[in-house]
């Protein structure tokens, strides 16, 4: 099952500060809902473990996150894939762009993802609702981290 999502969030911080936080594993770990572990790997990416609940399906995903198309401080592409055992798998990516706006930074994102296994059987509406909720939670946490 494939899914797309996009949005933007206005942050009251300079673009360079937002860029630095977007590349800081400690900040990202605190912001990612359900994240238990996030550590930098030698290839410039991250290894991650996150616990997620989507409807009746609960799973611990272990995966890999890669940053590419780095264009400091304007944005990057973040790609990842995770295995959740019997719950299935998730993989996808997001293009993240930063622009100066109203004395702060406008962060915009375009996400594309695929899921399979038990998760894919839950239905598009539930998956999309959960994905949007997780994205909103991440960006609310990220805004606090950047402005905090």
PADREN-246511 format. One record per atom (N, C-alpha, C): chain; atom name; x, y, z negated. Coordinates in pm, 1 decimal, m for minus. Atoms other than C-alpha are relative to their C-alpha. Example, Ala and Ser with C-alpha at 12.3 -4.5 7.8 and 13.67 -1.06 7.14 Angstrom:
REM PADREN-246511
ATOM, ch, at, c1, c2, c3
ATOM, A, N, 89.0, m119.0, 0.0
ATOM, A, CA, 1230.0, m450.0, m780.0
ATOM, A, C, 90.0, 120.0, 0.0
ATOM, A, N, m82.0, m119.0, 6.0
ATOM, A, CA, 1367.0, m106.0, m714.0
ATOM, A, C, m77.0, 109.0, m73.0
END
This chain:
REM PADREN-246511
ATOM, ch, at, c1, c2, c3
ATOM, A, N, 85.1, m117.7, 0.0
ATOM, A, CA, 0.0, 0.0, 0.0
ATOM, A, C, 89.4, 123.6, 0.0
ATOM, A, N, m79.9, m121.9, m10.2
ATOM, A, CA, 141.5, 338.6, 100.3
ATOM, A, C, m77.0, 116.8, m58.9
ATOM, A, N, 64.8, m115.4, 60.1
ATOM, A, CA, 73.4, 669.9, m63.9
ATOM, A, C, 87.4, 122.9, 20.2
ATOM, A, N, m73.8, m126.2, m11.7
ATOM, A, CA, 171.4, 1033.8, m17.8
ATOM, A, C, m59.7, 99.1, m99.3
ATOM, A, N, 43.7, m98.9, 97.4
ATOM, A, CA, 149.9, 1325.6, m253.7
ATOM, A, C, 92.5, 120.5, 14.5
ATOM, A, N, m88.5, m115.6, 1.0
ATOM, A, CA, 277.3, 1681.3, m259.9
ATOM, A, C, m54.3, 105.0, m95.2
ATOM, A, N, 41.5, m103.7, 91.4
ATOM, A, CA, 266.0, 1984.7, m479.7
ATOM, A, C, 112.2, 98.1, m23.1
ATOM, A, N, m103.8, m96.5, 35.6
ATOM, A, CA, 453.2, 2277.2, m621.9
ATOM, A, C, m24.8, 50.6, m141.1
ATOM, A, N, 9.4, m51.6, 136.3
ATOM, A, CA, 527.4, 2425.1, m959.3
ATOM, A, C, 92.4, 122.0, m11.1
ATOM, A, N, m78.2, m122.2, 19.8
ATOM, A, CA, 645.7, 2774.9, m1050.2
ATOM, A, C, 71.9, m10.9, m134.6
ATOM, A, N, m80.1, 10.0, 121.8
ATOM, A, CA, 929.2, 2773.7, m1305.1
ATOM, A, C, 62.3, 135.2, m32.2
ATOM, A, N, m55.3, m128.3, 43.1
ATOM, A, CA, 1040.7, 3076.1, m1506.2
ATOM, A, C, 147.7, m14.2, m33.4
ATOM, A, N, m144.3, 16.0, 18.0
ATOM, A, CA, 1411.2, 3012.8, m1455.0
ATOM, A, C, 67.2, 22.3, 134.9
ATOM, A, N, m70.9, m19.3, m126.6
ATOM, A, CA, 1675.8, 3099.1, m1194.0
ATOM, A, C, 23.6, m133.9, 71.0
ATOM, A, N, m13.8, 120.3, m82.3
ATOM, A, CA, 1723.5, 2853.0, m908.9
ATOM, A, C, 121.4, m85.5, m40.1
ATOM, A, N, m120.8, 75.8, 38.0
ATOM, A, CA, 2077.2, 2755.1, m1018.5
ATOM, A, C, m23.4, m81.7, m126.8
ATOM, A, N, 29.7, 70.8, 125.4
ATOM, A, CA, 1949.1, 2660.2, m1366.0
ATOM, A, C, m91.7, m119.4, 26.8
ATOM, A, N, 91.8, 108.7, m35.4
ATOM, A, CA, 1666.6, 2451.6, m1216.5
ATOM, A, C, 77.6, m111.3, 70.4
ATOM, A, N, m82.0, 97.6, m72.9
ATOM, A, CA, 1915.6, 2281.2, m982.5
ATOM, A, C, 83.5, m83.3, m98.1
ATOM, A, N, m83.9, 70.3, 97.2
ATOM, A, CA, 2144.8, 2193.6, m1273.9
ATOM, A, C, m82.6, m102.2, m78.0
ATOM, A, N, 85.7, 91.7, 76.9
ATOM, A, CA, 1855.6, 2039.0, m1472.0
ATOM, A, C, m48.6, m116.7, 85.1
ATOM, A, N, 45.3, 105.9, m90.0
ATOM, A, CA, 1737.6, 1840.8, m1167.0
ATOM, A, C, 107.4, m106.4, 21.2
ATOM, A, N, m111.0, 92.9, m18.1
ATOM, A, CA, 2080.4, 1674.5, m1161.6
ATOM, A, C, 54.4, m52.7, m131.8
ATOM, A, N, m46.2, 39.2, 132.8
ATOM, A, CA, 2114.1, 1612.4, m1536.3
ATOM, A, C, m78.4, m122.2, m48.5
ATOM, A, N, 71.5, 121.4, 40.0
ATOM, A, CA, 2030.5, 1252.2, m1636.6
ATOM, A, C, m68.7, 11.2, m136.2
ATOM, A, N, 61.6, m14.0, 132.3
ATOM, A, CA, 1958.5, 1352.4, m1998.5
ATOM, A, C, m133.4, 74.8, 9.6
ATOM, A, N, 122.5, m77.7, m19.9
ATOM, A, CA, 1698.8, 1608.1, m1886.2
ATOM, A, C, m104.5, m86.2, 71.1
ATOM, A, N, 93.7, 82.5, m76.5
ATOM, A, CA, 1543.0, 1373.0, m1630.8
ATOM, A, C, m57.8, m112.7, m84.5
ATOM, A, N, 46.2, 110.5, 84.5
ATOM, A, CA, 1522.5, 1087.9, m1882.6
ATOM, A, C, m114.5, 44.7, m91.5
ATOM, A, N, 102.4, m53.1, 90.1
ATOM, A, CA, 1318.6, 1304.5, m2121.6
ATOM, A, C, m127.8, 36.6, 77.5
ATOM, A, N, 113.7, m48.2, m79.6
ATOM, A, CA, 1092.9, 1427.9, m1839.6
ATOM, A, C, m79.0, m111.1, 68.7
ATOM, A, N, 67.0, 108.1, m72.9
ATOM, A, CA, 1012.5, 1098.4, m1664.4
ATOM, A, C, m88.6, m78.6, m96.4
ATOM, A, N, 90.7, 73.3, 89.3
ATOM, A, CA, 701.7, 943.8, m1824.2
ATOM, A, C, 39.0, m148.6, m9.6
ATOM, A, N, m29.7, 141.2, 20.3
ATOM, A, CA, 781.3, 603.5, m1976.3
ATOM, A, C, 145.5, m38.7, 18.0
ATOM, A, N, m141.2, 31.6, m24.8
ATOM, A, CA, 1155.3, 630.7, m1906.1
ATOM, A, C, 68.4, m43.9, m129.0
ATOM, A, N, m71.1, 52.6, 116.7
ATOM, A, CA, 1355.9, 417.4, m2146.6
ATOM, A, C, 151.0, 14.1, 16.3
ATOM, A, N, m142.8, m0.9, m27.8
ATOM, A, CA, 1694.7, 432.5, m1978.1
ATOM, A, C, 24.0, 69.1, 133.2
ATOM, A, N, m38.6, m64.4, m125.8
ATOM, A, CA, 1856.3, 653.8, m1714.9
ATOM, A, C, 147.0, 32.9, m11.3
ATOM, A, N, m143.2, m28.0, 6.2
ATOM, A, CA, 2226.9, 649.8, m1651.7
ATOM, A, C, 57.2, 16.5, 139.3
ATOM, A, N, m65.2, m28.2, m127.1
ATOM, A, CA, 2446.6, 784.2, m1375.0
ATOM, A, C, 82.5, m120.9, 42.9
ATOM, A, N, m82.6, 107.9, m53.3
ATOM, A, CA, 2611.5, 527.6, m1149.8
ATOM, A, C, 117.0, 61.8, 76.7
ATOM, A, N, m120.8, m49.2, m65.9
ATOM, A, CA, 2947.8, 556.3, m974.7
ATOM, A, C, m27.3, 59.2, 138.1
ATOM, A, N, 29.2, m49.5, m135.0
ATOM, A, CA, 2782.7, 621.6, m637.1
ATOM, A, C, m82.0, 129.3, 0.4
ATOM, A, N, 71.1, m127.4, 6.5
ATOM, A, CA, 2619.5, 944.0, m759.8
ATOM, A, C, m150.0, m13.6, m21.4
ATOM, A, N, 141.9, 21.5, 25.7
ATOM, A, CA, 2279.7, 786.1, m820.7
ATOM, A, C, m22.6, m29.9, m147.0
ATOM, A, N, 35.0, 35.1, 137.0
ATOM, A, CA, 2109.4, 656.1, m1133.8
ATOM, A, C, m55.0, m141.7, m5.3
ATOM, A, N, 66.0, 126.8, 28.8
ATOM, A, CA, 2005.9, 323.9, m1283.0
ATOM, A, C, m106.5, 33.5, m103.0
ATOM, A, N, 109.9, m40.1, 87.9
ATOM, A, CA, 1668.4, 345.8, m1453.0
ATOM, A, C, m84.2, m118.2, m45.5
ATOM, A, N, 100.9, 92.7, 50.4
ATOM, A, CA, 1424.6, 149.5, m1667.4
ATOM, A, C, m114.6, 85.4, m52.9
ATOM, A, N, 116.7, m75.7, 45.1
ATOM, A, CA, 1072.0, 279.0, m1719.5
ATOM, A, C, m115.5, m95.1, m22.8
ATOM, A, N, 118.0, 81.3, 29.8
ATOM, A, CA, 761.5, 130.4, m1876.2
ATOM, A, C, m122.3, 76.9, 48.2
ATOM, A, N, 116.8, m65.4, m58.8
ATOM, A, CA, 442.1, 207.9, m1687.9
ATOM, A, C, m125.2, m83.5, m23.6
ATOM, A, N, 128.4, 67.6, 7.8
ATOM, A, CA, 75.9, 127.1, m1727.6
ATOM, A, C, m89.2, 61.9, 106.4
ATOM, A, N, 90.6, m44.5, m105.4
ATOM, A, CA, m153.3, 148.5, m1427.4
ATOM, A, C, m127.0, m81.9, m14.8
ATOM, A, N, 123.2, 74.7, 26.0
ATOM, A, CA, m509.4, 54.9, m1516.0
ATOM, A, C, 30.3, m112.2, m97.8
ATOM, A, N, m22.5, 113.5, 90.2
ATOM, A, CA, m495.5, m294.1, m1667.8
ATOM, A, C, 140.8, m59.5, 9.2
ATOM, A, N, m132.8, 58.7, m22.1
ATOM, A, CA, m141.3, m366.1, m1541.5
ATOM, A, C, 107.8, 84.0, m67.9
ATOM, A, N, m109.7, m64.2, 70.9
ATOM, A, CA, 150.6, m285.7, m1767.1
ATOM, A, C, 128.9, m68.8, 42.7
ATOM, A, N, m124.5, 62.4, m44.4
ATOM, A, CA, 508.7, m339.2, m1651.7
ATOM, A, C, 119.6, 85.8, m35.9
ATOM, A, N, m126.3, m69.1, 19.3
ATOM, A, CA, 868.8, m248.8, m1718.6
ATOM, A, C, 73.2, m10.0, 134.2
ATOM, A, N, m69.0, m3.8, m128.4
ATOM, A, CA, 1033.6, m138.6, m1396.3
ATOM, A, C, 146.9, 27.3, m20.1
ATOM, A, N, m143.9, m25.2, m0.5
ATOM, A, CA, 1406.7, m164.3, m1347.4
ATOM, A, C, 34.3, 36.9, 143.2
ATOM, A, N, m27.1, m41.4, m135.7
ATOM, A, CA, 1544.5, 20.4, m1052.9
ATOM, A, C, 119.8, 89.3, 14.8
ATOM, A, N, m114.2, m77.5, m42.0
ATOM, A, CA, 1789.2, 236.9, m873.9
ATOM, A, C, m53.5, 127.3, 63.6
ATOM, A, N, 39.4, m128.2, m56.5
ATOM, A, CA, 1760.3, 603.5, m784.0
ATOM, A, C, 121.4, 59.5, 70.4
ATOM, A, N, m108.6, m56.9, m78.7
ATOM, A, CA, 1970.6, 770.3, m513.3
ATOM, A, C, m35.4, 142.4, 39.9
ATOM, A, N, 17.8, m137.8, m46.7
ATOM, A, CA, 2015.9, 1138.4, m433.6
ATOM, A, C, 72.2, 13.7, 133.7
ATOM, A, N, m64.1, m20.9, m130.1
ATOM, A, CA, 2085.1, 1235.6, m72.5
ATOM, A, C, m40.5, 135.7, 55.7
ATOM, A, N, 27.6, m129.4, m64.7
ATOM, A, CA, 2071.4, 1535.8, 161.5
ATOM, A, C, 15.2, 114.3, m100.6
ATOM, A, N, m20.8, m101.9, 102.8
ATOM, A, CA, 2212.5, 1743.9, m123.7
ATOM, A, C, 31.1, 134.9, 62.9
ATOM, A, N, m16.3, m135.6, m50.8
ATOM, A, CA, 2186.2, 2116.0, m50.2
ATOM, A, C, m10.8, 97.5, m117.5
ATOM, A, N, 7.2, m83.1, 120.3
ATOM, A, CA, 2272.8, 2299.0, m375.6
ATOM, A, C, m9.7, 148.9, 34.8
ATOM, A, N, 102.6, 34.0, 98.1
ATOM, A, CA, 2082.1, 2494.3, m506.2
ATOM, A, C, m140.0, m4.4, 63.1
ATOM, A, N, 127.6, m6.0, m73.7
ATOM, A, CA, 1807.2, 2454.9, m242.9
ATOM, A, C, m84.5, m125.9, m6.5
ATOM, A, N, 80.1, 120.8, 9.4
ATOM, A, CA, 1705.3, 2091.9, m287.2
ATOM, A, C, 76.4, m125.4, 35.8
ATOM, A, N, m56.3, 128.9, m36.4
ATOM, A, CA, 1764.3, 1725.3, m217.4
ATOM, A, C, m111.3, m98.7, 28.0
ATOM, A, N, 95.3, 109.3, m15.6
ATOM, A, CA, 1600.1, 1398.9, m132.1
ATOM, A, C, 33.9, m101.2, m109.0
ATOM, A, N, m19.8, 99.7, 105.1
ATOM, A, CA, 1551.1, 1152.4, m417.3
ATOM, A, C, m75.7, m125.3, 42.2
ATOM, A, N, 61.4, 126.0, m41.4
ATOM, A, CA, 1483.5, 787.2, m332.1
ATOM, A, C, 19.9, m102.0, m109.2
ATOM, A, N, m14.4, 101.0, 103.4
ATOM, A, CA, 1421.5, 495.6, m558.5
ATOM, A, C, m78.8, m124.4, 31.6
ATOM, A, N, 79.2, 122.4, m7.8
ATOM, A, CA, 1303.8, 141.2, m583.2
ATOM, A, C, 9.6, m70.8, m132.7
ATOM, A, N, 4.3, 68.5, 127.8
ATOM, A, CA, 1197.8, m59.5, m881.6
ATOM, A, C, m75.7, m130.2, 10.0
ATOM, A, N, 63.4, 131.1, 9.3
ATOM, A, CA, 1101.3, m417.3, m961.2
ATOM, A, C, m72.1, m6.7, m133.0
ATOM, A, N, 76.7, 11.4, 123.3
ATOM, A, CA, 828.6, m478.9, m1213.2
ATOM, A, C, m45.9, m141.5, m27.2
ATOM, A, N, 37.2, 140.4, 21.9
ATOM, A, CA, 824.0, m859.7, m1218.1
ATOM, A, C, m131.9, m33.2, 66.6
ATOM, A, N, 126.7, 42.9, m59.1
ATOM, A, CA, 476.2, m1004.5, m1164.8
ATOM, A, C, m89.4, 118.8, 36.9
ATOM, A, N, 81.5, m117.7, m32.5
ATOM, A, CA, 327.9, m651.6, m1157.0
ATOM, A, C, 25.9, 46.7, 142.7
ATOM, A, N, m30.7, m38.2, m137.1
ATOM, A, CA, 505.6, m594.7, m826.1
ATOM, A, C, 120.1, 90.6, 8.2
ATOM, A, N, m113.4, m89.0, m22.6
ATOM, A, CA, 740.8, m337.9, m687.5
ATOM, A, C, m51.2, 137.7, 41.9
ATOM, A, N, 29.6, m133.8, m48.1
ATOM, A, CA, 747.3, 30.7, m609.1
ATOM, A, C, 126.7, 53.6, 64.2
ATOM, A, N, m115.1, m67.2, m59.1
ATOM, A, CA, 974.8, 218.1, m372.9
ATOM, A, C, m48.6, 123.2, 73.1
ATOM, A, N, 41.1, m121.6, m67.0
ATOM, A, CA, 971.3, 560.3, m226.3
ATOM, A, C, 101.0, 110.2, m16.7
ATOM, A, N, m90.3, m112.6, 8.8
ATOM, A, CA, 1121.8, 901.6, m212.4
ATOM, A, C, m75.7, 130.2, m3.9
ATOM, A, N, 58.4, m133.4, 3.3
ATOM, A, CA, 1060.4, 1269.4, m253.8
ATOM, A, C, 102.2, 99.6, 52.9
ATOM, A, N, m83.1, m112.2, m40.8
ATOM, A, CA, 1196.5, 1574.3, m80.6
ATOM, A, C, m35.2, 113.6, m95.4
ATOM, A, N, 19.5, m105.2, 98.8
ATOM, A, CA, 1243.3, 1843.8, m344.2
ATOM, A, C, 66.5, 127.1, 52.4
ATOM, A, N, m53.8, m127.7, m48.8
ATOM, A, CA, 1288.0, 2208.4, m241.3
ATOM, A, C, m14.2, 106.5, m107.7
ATOM, A, N, 1.4, m110.1, 96.3
ATOM, A, CA, 1375.3, 2507.6, m457.2
ATOM, A, C, 9.6, 132.5, 75.9
ATOM, A, N, m2.9, m132.3, m62.5
ATOM, A, CA, 1302.3, 2867.5, m353.6
ATOM, A, C, m19.1, 106.9, m106.9
ATOM, A, N, 17.3, m109.9, 94.6
ATOM, A, CA, 1333.5, 3197.4, m537.2
ATOM, A, C, m136.4, 63.0, 23.7
ATOM, A, N, 133.1, m59.8, m12.9
ATOM, A, CA, 988.2, 3339.3, m609.7
ATOM, A, C, m40.0, 67.5, m131.2
ATOM, A, N, 52.7, m74.7, 114.8
ATOM, A, CA, 846.0, 3602.3, m847.8
ATOM, A, C, 95.9, 1.2, m119.3
ATOM, A, N, m98.5, m7.5, 107.1
ATOM, A, CA, 1167.8, 3629.8, m1048.5
ATOM, A, C, 34.4, m134.7, m61.9
ATOM, A, N, m29.6, 134.6, 48.5
ATOM, A, CA, 1178.1, 3251.7, m1102.0
ATOM, A, C, 27.1, m91.6, 117.2
ATOM, A, N, m24.9, 99.0, m103.7
ATOM, A, CA, 1192.1, 2936.2, m894.3
ATOM, A, C, m127.0, m76.9, 30.9
ATOM, A, N, 111.7, 82.7, m43.7
ATOM, A, CA, 923.5, 2763.4, m691.3
ATOM, A, C, 57.5, m135.2, 42.0
ATOM, A, N, m43.6, 135.3, m33.0
ATOM, A, CA, 982.6, 2387.9, m685.9
ATOM, A, C, m114.8, m66.0, 76.3
ATOM, A, N, 103.4, 70.9, m75.0
ATOM, A, CA, 793.0, 2203.3, m412.5
ATOM, A, C, 50.0, m141.1, 29.3
ATOM, A, N, m38.0, 139.3, m22.5
ATOM, A, CA, 786.2, 1829.9, m351.5
ATOM, A, C, m97.6, m68.7, 95.1
ATOM, A, N, 77.4, 87.2, m88.8
ATOM, A, CA, 666.1, 1581.6, m89.8
ATOM, A, C, 42.3, m141.7, m31.1
ATOM, A, N, m29.7, 136.9, 41.3
ATOM, A, CA, 644.0, 1220.9, m206.2
ATOM, A, C, m61.1, m99.5, 97.5
ATOM, A, N, 52.2, 113.3, m75.8
ATOM, A, CA, 605.9, 903.7, m2.1
ATOM, A, C, 40.1, m124.8, m75.4
ATOM, A, N, m32.1, 119.9, 76.8
ATOM, A, CA, 583.7, 568.0, m176.9
ATOM, A, C, m75.8, m120.2, 52.8
ATOM, A, N, 67.7, 125.2, m29.3
ATOM, A, CA, 495.2, 205.4, m119.9
ATOM, A, C, 1.1, m83.5, m126.8
ATOM, A, N, 4.8, 92.0, 112.7
ATOM, A, CA, 381.6, m41.9, m381.4
ATOM, A, C, m51.7, m133.8, 50.0
ATOM, A, N, 45.2, 133.7, m37.0
ATOM, A, CA, 321.1, m414.9, m366.2
ATOM, A, C, m20.1, m84.2, m124.3
ATOM, A, N, 25.3, 89.4, 113.1
ATOM, A, CA, 221.9, m706.7, m584.4
ATOM, A, C, m134.5, 30.1, m64.1
ATOM, A, N, 125.2, m22.1, 74.3
ATOM, A, CA, m50.5, m690.6, m850.7
ATOM, A, C, m44.1, 145.2, 4.6
ATOM, A, N, 32.5, m142.5, m1.1
ATOM, A, CA, m29.2, m311.5, m852.3
ATOM, A, C, m79.5, 38.7, 124.3
ATOM, A, N, 65.2, m36.2, m126.2
ATOM, A, CA, m134.4, m290.4, m487.2
ATOM, A, C, m144.8, m48.2, 4.6
ATOM, A, N, 136.2, 54.1, 0.3
ATOM, A, CA, m449.3, m490.6, m566.1
ATOM, A, C, m95.8, 85.8, m83.5
ATOM, A, N, 83.0, m80.4, 89.6
ATOM, A, CA, m575.8, m224.4, m808.8
ATOM, A, C, m87.7, 101.8, 72.3
ATOM, A, N, 82.0, m95.3, m74.3
ATOM, A, CA, m711.2, 1.8, m539.6
ATOM, A, C, 63.1, 137.0, 10.0
ATOM, A, N, m59.3, m128.6, m35.3
ATOM, A, CA, m608.7, 326.5, m378.5
ATOM, A, C, m34.8, 111.3, m99.4
ATOM, A, N, 42.1, m110.8, 86.2
ATOM, A, CA, m811.0, 557.6, m605.7
ATOM, A, C, 71.8, m4.3, m134.8
ATOM, A, N, m67.0, 15.0, 128.8
ATOM, A, CA, m664.3, 420.1, m930.6
ATOM, A, C, 149.5, 31.0, 12.9
ATOM, A, N, m143.1, m23.1, m22.5
ATOM, A, CA, m309.4, 421.4, m789.7
ATOM, A, C, 27.4, 148.8, 20.4
ATOM, A, N, m21.0, m143.0, m26.6
ATOM, A, CA, m338.5, 776.7, m655.6
ATOM, A, C, m22.7, 84.6, m124.7
ATOM, A, N, 28.3, m72.9, 123.5
ATOM, A, CA, m492.7, 901.1, m981.2
ATOM, A, C, 113.9, m12.0, m99.1
ATOM, A, N, m111.5, 22.6, 92.6
ATOM, A, CA, m215.3, 744.7, m1187.6
ATOM, A, C, 125.6, 72.3, 48.3
ATOM, A, N, m118.5, m65.9, m55.6
ATOM, A, CA, 56.0, 875.8, m953.8
ATOM, A, C, m7.3, 151.3, m23.0
ATOM, A, N, 16.1, m144.5, 19.6
ATOM, A, CA, m84.5, 1228.2, m975.1
ATOM, A, C, 18.7, 36.2, m147.5
ATOM, A, N, m13.0, m23.8, 142.6
ATOM, A, CA, m108.0, 1205.9, m1354.7
ATOM, A, C, 147.7, m5.7, m41.8
ATOM, A, N, m142.1, 13.4, 32.0
ATOM, A, CA, 256.1, 1087.4, m1377.7
ATOM, A, C, 79.6, 118.6, 52.9
ATOM, A, N, m69.7, m114.7, m58.9
ATOM, A, CA, 373.6, 1363.9, m1143.1
ATOM, A, C, m27.7, 126.2, m81.8
ATOM, A, N, 35.8, m117.8, 80.0
ATOM, A, CA, 183.4, 1628.9, m1341.0
ATOM, A, C, 73.2, m0.8, m134.3
ATOM, A, N, m67.4, 14.6, 129.0
ATOM, A, CA, 331.3, 1494.7, m1665.3
ATOM, A, C, 149.7, 29.7, 13.7
ATOM, A, N, m142.6, m25.3, m23.1
ATOM, A, CA, 684.8, 1495.0, m1521.6
ATOM, A, C, 25.8, 149.9, 13.2
ATOM, A, N, m26.5, m141.5, m25.1
ATOM, A, CA, 658.2, 1854.2, m1398.9
ATOM, A, C, m31.9, 88.0, m120.5
ATOM, A, N, 27.7, m72.9, 124.1
ATOM, A, CA, 500.8, 1977.1, m1724.1
ATOM, A, C, 120.1, m13.9, m94.1
ATOM, A, N, m118.4, 24.6, 83.7
ATOM, A, CA, 791.1, 1816.1, m1914.7
ATOM, A, C, 121.6, 74.4, 54.4
ATOM, A, N, m116.2, m63.4, m63.6
ATOM, A, CA, 1043.7, 1950.9, m1663.6
ATOM, A, C, m5.7, 151.9, m20.0
ATOM, A, N, 15.7, m145.0, 20.4
ATOM, A, CA, 902.8, 2305.1, m1690.0
ATOM, A, C, 43.1, 38.2, m141.4
ATOM, A, N, m39.4, m25.5, 139.7
ATOM, A, CA, 943.7, 2286.2, m2071.0
ATOM, A, C, 151.4, m7.8, m16.0
ATOM, A, N, m144.4, 19.8, 10.7
ATOM, A, CA, 1301.2, 2157.2, m2035.5
ATOM, A, C, 76.0, 117.0, 63.5
ATOM, A, N, m67.0, m108.7, m70.9
ATOM, A, CA, 1395.9, 2430.2, m1787.9
ATOM, A, C, m15.1, 132.0, m74.9
ATOM, A, N, 28.0, m128.4, 64.7
ATOM, A, CA, 1233.7, 2713.1, m1980.0
ATOM, A, C, 34.5, m2.4, m149.4
ATOM, A, N, m23.6, 13.6, 142.8
ATOM, A, CA, 1314.8, 2575.6, m2325.3
ATOM, A, C, 135.6, 48.4, m43.7
END
